Amino acid sequence: MQAQLTSIYYYPVKGLPGLEIPSCIVSAGERLPCDRRYAVGPSDLDFDSSAPRHVRKQELIVLMKHAELAELSLSFEPETQRIVLCHKGMQKVDALLESATGQEALANYLGTMLGTPAKVYCAPDHGFTDLPQKTVSIINLASVRALEKALGYEIDHRRFRANFHIDGVPPWSEFDWLEKTICINSVAMEVYRITDRCAAINVNPASGARDRLLQDLRSKRGNLDMGVYARILDNGSVHTGDILTLPTA
């Protein structure tokens, strides 16, 4: 199998389910459009939208603390910033997140669901990603399959909440790309960091059930590494099925 991009995801609201898309416009030095554009956190979070700071995920309402978030599904329209949020198939929120009333509707629902006062946060040109840098995250599906084999149970690749899923390369070979450049549809990306995982991967995205994948990963691999981060170097577009150009040895 030739190395290729098999799926693309972005996450409009940090901690909520992601959306799979067939293609995406990308820009040098940027994250994917609307990726982690919004976050929900405590109503008293220290965050100034006029001078935004990097917010650690531990400060926000996210899967690692609230497995119930996996029970939600959503649709999102980037052009209008409209979100439709459902819980177990029943619509709960239909709101425009660029408006104060839309943000309040989402915050009120999630706050009631989780039993804690909540607020939606956003700022121009700001993303609530795990790193302060603007990056994309990549998961090698061969590594997921290798981990499945080692652990003896199936692992939903969505647990790792990556932007790009790739296949057709050896398991764990993505760790050899550090400080090197890969290309997807001639868009160059510099791989610069390995992703160390947190308790969010213990939540099954299909059921919301919590298990011990994080602990099992450490037991089998001796670390919490799964996936890599890359910086986008070119303007362009990427599409499901695009061929990867990999670093030479």
N, C-alpha and C positions, 0 to 999 in steps of 0.2 A: 504493500500500500504506500502510495506517495504521501509525503508529509503535507497536511492540509489543515485549513481552518474548518472545523466541523460545526461550530455554533458560536453565536454572539449574544451576550446578555448585557443589559444595563439595569441599574437599580435606582429608580427615581427618588425613593425615600429610603434612607439608610435604615437597615434592619427589617424592612418589609420585603416580600418576595420580588424577584427580578422578572424581567420581561425578555423573551427571546425575540430577536429581530433578524431578518435575512441579510441585511447589509447596514453599513454605517459610514457616514462621512467622518473623517478623522483629521485633526489638525496638529501640527508640530507643537510640542510642549504642552498639550492639553490632555485631559481625560476624555472619555467618551461623552458626547453631548447628553446632558441631563443626568449623568451618572452621579448618584448620591447628591443630587441637587438640593434635597430637603432632608431634614432630620427631625425626629421627635424626641424631646427630652423633658426633664423636670421643668415645671413652670418657672422655677427660680434659677435656671441655668445661667451662669455668667457668660453671656454671649452678646456682643454688640455688632449688629449687622453693618454698621457704618465703618467698623474696624474689626473685621472677623479674624478670629484666631483658629488655630487647629484644635479641634475638639476630640479628645480621646473617646473611643467607643464605650469605655466604662462609664462615661458621663451621660450616655444616651440610652434611650429605650431600644434595645437590640436583642437579637436572638440569644446571645450568650447568657442573658439574664431573664428573658421572657420567651420561653419556647412556644407559648400560645400564638405568637406572631406567625408561625408557620401554618396556622389554620386559615390564614387570610389569603385571598387572591385579589389581584388588581388589574386594571387596565389604565393606560396613561396616554394622553395625547400631547406630545411635545409642543405642538404649535399653540395650543390653548392652555397647557398646563392643567388639563382636566384629569382628575383621578376618580375612578370608580372602584370602591373597595367593597369586597364581599367577604362574609364569614360563613364558611361551610355552604356556599352557594347562594346565600341570601344577601342582597345588596344592603349595605349599611351606610355608605358615604358616597355622594356624588358632588364633587366640589372642584372649584378652580383654585389651585394652590397659589396662584399669584395674588389672590385677594385675601384680605384679612379675614373675611367671613368664611372663605374656603378653608383656610388654615385652622380657624377655630373649630370648624365642623370636624376635621380630621382629628385634631387634638382632643376634642371632647369625646369622640367615640373611643379612641384608644385609651384615654385616661379612665373612662368608665369601664372599659373591658379589663384593664389591668389594675384598677383600683388605686390610681395615683394621679394627682394633678399633672397635666401635660401641656406642652406647647410645641408648635411647629416652628422650626428655625430655618432661615435661609439668608443668603447675602449674595450680591452680584459677584459673578465670576468666582464663586466659592463652592467647594465640594466637601462633603463630610466623609472623606475617605480615611482609611486607617493610617495612611501616611500623609504628611503635610505636602509632599510633592505631588504634582499632577502626573499620574501614571495609569497604565492599564495592567490588569492582572491576568495571568495565563496559567491554565491547567493542562497538563499532558494526560490525556485519557489512558494512555498505556501505563502510566504510573498509578492511576486509580485502579486499573485492572490488576496490576502487580500487587498492590496493597490488598485488594480483595482476595487474591489467591493466598497471600501470606496469612490473612486473618480468618479466612474461611467463611466470609459472608459478603453479601452484595453491598455496594456503597453507591448511593446516588451522587453523581458528579456535581449536582447542584448544591450539595452541602458546602462546597468550597467557594461559592459565590464569585466565580471568576467572570471576567469580561469575555475572554477568548478561550475556547476549548479547542485543542489541537490533537491530531492523531497521525499515526504513520511514522512516528519516531520511537526509538527504544525507550523503555521505562527509565525514568530518572535522568535521562540525557539532558533535560532542560537545565539541570544544575551546572552542566559544563559550558553553558552559554554566558555565564556571568562576565560582564565587561566586554561582551561581543554583540554583534548586530545580527538580527534576523530580519527578513522581509516578508510581508504578506501583501500580495498584489502590488509589489514594488514599493510598498510603504515601509521604510526602514524603522526599526525599533531597537533601542539599546536595552538589553537585559542587564539589570544592575543590582538586583537584590532578590534573595530567596524569601519566600513567604513563610513565616512561622505562624502556626495556627493557634486559635483560641477555642474556648468551649462552645462557640457557635456551631462547630462541625459535629457536635454531639446531638444536634437536633435534626431529626428526619424531616426534610422539607415536604414530604408527602403526607405525613401524619401528625407532626408536632411532637412525636414521642422523643424522649431524651435517652441516650445510651452512653457508651464509653469509647467512641471512636477516637477521641483525642488521646485518651490514655493508651488505647491499643496501638495507635500510631507511634507513640513514644516507646512502647514496649518492643515493637518489632523493628523500628528504624533507629532507635536511640536518639531521636530528636523529634521536633514538631514541624519539620519542613515538608511542605507540599505546595508546589507551584512557584512561580516567579513573578516579579514585577518588571515592567519595561517602560521606557520613555519613548513616546512617539517622536520621530525625528523629521517626518515629512507630512505635508498635506496630501490628502488623497481619499480613497475609499477602500473599504474591505467588505468582502462578501462571503457568505457560507460557501465552502467548496474551493476557496482560493488556495493556491499552492504556496507553501512556505519555502523560502530560500534560507538555508541554515548556515551557520558559521563553518568555515573549513577548519579542519584540525590544525 
